[in-house]
Amino acid sequence: MTDDFYVVLYLLYGFTFIIMGIYAIREHKRSYSVFPLVNAIIYLGVFGIAHGLSEWLTMLRYANIFDVYRIEIFFISRILKALSFLALIQFGFSLLLKPFWRKFGSVFLVVYFIMFVTVFYIIVFINGIEYLYDNPVFLIVTLRYFMAFPGAVLSMSVLIYQGLKVKNIDRLWMKYYFYLGFIILIYGILDGVFVRRADFFPANTINSQWFIETINIPIQVFKIITGLGLYLGIRLVINSFTWERKSRWVSLKTEEELLRQKQHLNQLLHDDLIQSLFISGIKIEGLKEECEDHVTIEAFDYIIDSMNFNIEKIRRYIKSNQQETIAVKDFNKEINKLIEDTLHSKYISVDYRNRLDEQDIHVINREILTHIYYILKELLLNIVKHAQAERAKILVYQEIQFIKISVEDNGVGFDTKKEYSEKHVGLKSIKQRVEELNGSLKIISSKNKWYKASKTQVTVLIPIEVNHV
């Protein structure tokens, strides 16, 4: 096959991956979701763009464009490939690791890249600028075997894991996750296993030349198809999140409508019913003053007392119906105020992190947020009264089908077997609130021992309803 044919193949190959990458980055900016894949999709975008550009540089070599700089172009394309493969690994890390460990994953990848570039230039400095071009062992091992293939396997694994997490919401979404993971694995095999032929195993047996000789089709054709498959997979997965934006909108609209109805009912009770009863009471008082019959006067007194009792009853209902609840947008402010008020003049350092961003919440209503507020209030009061702590950590965040509240302190700890004793009335209240929300409560506490410091951690899981709209 001629070089012109490969020029066209590499042009299409790079184009499909760049388009896929641009789409992923654009949707990452536009989409807001509790689904971690939406936040991680930016790494697939970086992977696609860097990978596509590296293939376009390869196209320049086949087209003999800037031929005098072919070695430099080759080196730049390899570095872009390294960045693309590391972005693929980071995509897997961001879905697999918890937020705290993601930082270590990112640091590891940065160190690996620095080491790769350093060794790369040391080899060039010692052996000359054309050495790696003619002897690709180092690049095959580091780029293909240690980056591309492991990154694809890792990404496929976490996509299957994430797919199983959304299985109960919609089995079709699970299939979208599985499809995207399968396509990434196919890519990893094509680009991470079928490498340039080299004098070591397995590159001397399984390589791109063997693939072409066996299939009689350039491997780049299958890579182009894989790029299109990745674009389709990302599109299917992201489009499945449109329900969440609709659900969030309907939820907010429903909540606003309920609030309007409550306000309207309260207004009617206050302006119409109470006023009507009050005016009727005044008229009865007037009739009572004109009346001289004791039996009738007693009847008037009974009616007036009954009306006053009912007026007070209606007022209590209006007051209870207007019980303050916490809106999503006010939640952070209320919790910060609660921390300040509760720990006023107490020397306790609080690390509070709230990840319930308003755009990331689809069906969390005011009632649930109010329960969370009072749960945190009780936990903070317990820390102040009993823990003798110096530090406390509060974390509130939402996953796909539940809200997690974690409160930890470095206080003296207590016996969890007696957690609901008279001394811990607050925990009883928390337990009741959690049960009302069909949630779960877990308490881990350890007292100070010679081999570890004491601490207490309370974890609350509150399920939230996830429905299609």
PyMOL commands that set and color helices and strands:
alter all, ss='L'
color gray80, all
select helices_A, chain A and resi 3-30+36-62+67-96+99-127+131-134+137-165+171-192+208-215+219-239+242-290+294-321+328-342+358-360+366-387+416-418+422-436
alter helices_A, ss='H'
color red, helices_A
select strands_A, chain A and resi 349-354+391-398+402-409+440-446+455-463
alter strands_A, ss='S'
color yellow, strands_A
deselect
rebuild
show_as cartoon
